[in-house]
């Protein structure tokens, strides 16, 4: 049996994402903050992922979100980096700066510090933007609770991968 870099549930879901998107000829991009590249890493663990993954952006700092993805400073100042507005701007920026057909963004508070009353540790936001779909932004806020940094990041990676399924 081949050695795994990531947990089996992430590998399995990443394999489904690659297979489903490859079957449609669809390219994806990811914009990650709290997951630190885990979504892109999960996809690249799968043979054949080069047919699907166009690029990934790890934008951990607010400056990186603004510089690499074009997230407006006023979104970060008004709503914060852990907001659906910021995640949507991250996903939109990733789509504009790639050849992908769909982009997913994830930003959150993995802890153990950094949480606030309104955005406690375990709060993670997600957004998906599809090229040519000028409909309402697709965003979601989840609170995983204080389940530990690694588990928050694992759960966030799984949710981001699910959003990449057609």
N, C-alpha and C positions, 0 to 999 in steps of 0.2 A: 504494500500500500504506500502511496506517495505521502511524503511528509507535508503537513499543513502549516502554513504560516498563521492563518487566522482561524477562528472557531468554525466548526462544521456548519452551523446554521448560516453564518455569513457566506461561506464558500458556496453552499447550496443555492442561496438566493442570488448571489452574484452570477452563478452559472445560468440560472433562469433568466436573469436580466440580459446577459450576453446572448443567449440563444434566441430569446424572443425578439430582441432588437435586431440581431443579425438577420433573422428570418424576414424582417420588414425592410431591411436595408437602412435602418435608422441609426444615426450617430447621436451620442450623448456627451454632455459636458457636466462637470460637477464644480461647485464653488463651496468650499468647506472652511469652517472656522473651528468649532470645538472638536470635530472629528479628525482634524489635522492630517487629512489625506487618506484616512482609512477607507473611504468609499472608493476612491480611485485605486487604492491598493487592492481592495477586494476584487474589483473588476479585472485588474491586470494579473491576478492569480489564475484567471481562467484562460485556457488556451483559446485563441481566436478572438480575444478581446480587442485586438488592434482593428478589427473590422467595425467595432462599435464605439469604443472610447476615443473621442476626438482630443479632449484635453481636460485637465483638472487644475483648479486654482486653489491653493491653500492660502487663505487670507485671514490670518489669525488676528492681526492688529487692525484697528479702525483705519489706519493710514493705508494698509494694503487693500482693504475693501474699497477705499476711495480711489487709490491709484491704479490698481489692476482691474477692478470691475466697474469703476465709474459710479460707485454709490455716492449720492449727494451728501455732503457734510450735514445739511439740514435734516436729513432723515436720521442720521446717527445722533445729532444733537437733540432732536425732538423726541424720537421714539426709542433710541438706543440701538446698539448692535444686535441685541437679542429681542427682535421685534419682527412681526410678519412683514412690515414695510421694508425693513433692511434685508430680510431674506429674499423678498421678491425683487428688490433692486439688485441683489447679488446674482440671483438666477438670471435676471434680464441682462445684466452686464456680461455674464458668462456666455449667454446665447449670442449676444452681439459681437463678442470677441472670439467666436469660434465658428466652426463649420458644422456645429451640431444641429440636430432637429429638435432636441429637448435638452433643457438644463435644469438641474436640481441644486438647491442651495440649502445649507444647514448651518445654524449658528445657535450657540447656547451656553449655559453655565454648567460646566462639568464638575466644578468644585475641587477640593472641599470648601474653598473660600469663594468670594466673588458674588454670592447671592445677595439679594435684597428682599425687602418685604413683598414687593410686587413681582420680582423675578427671582424666586428662590433657587438654590442649587437644584439641578435636575430639570430646569426649564429649558426647552429646546424648541426652536422654530424651524420650519421647513417651507420651501416654496418650489414650485415647478412652473416653468414657462415653456410653451411649445411654439416653435417657429410657425408663423402664419396664423396663429390662433390669437386674435385680438380680444378675446373674451376677458372675463374677470380674472384677476390674479388668483392662482391656486396656492393657498397658503394654509399652514396649520401650526398651532402651538400645542406642545405636549409638555406635561410635567411628569417626569419619571420618578420624582422624589429623590431623597438622599440615599441612593442605592450604591453609592461609590462611584468614583471617577471612571474607572474602567467599564463598569456596567452601563453607566449613562452613555458613554461613547459607543459601546456595543449596540445598545438599543437605538441610538441615533443613526448609526450606520445602517442597521436593518431597515429603519423607516425610510431613509434616503434611498436605499436600493429599491424598496417597494414602490417608491414614486417614479422610479425609472422603468418600471414594467409598463408595456403598452396597454 
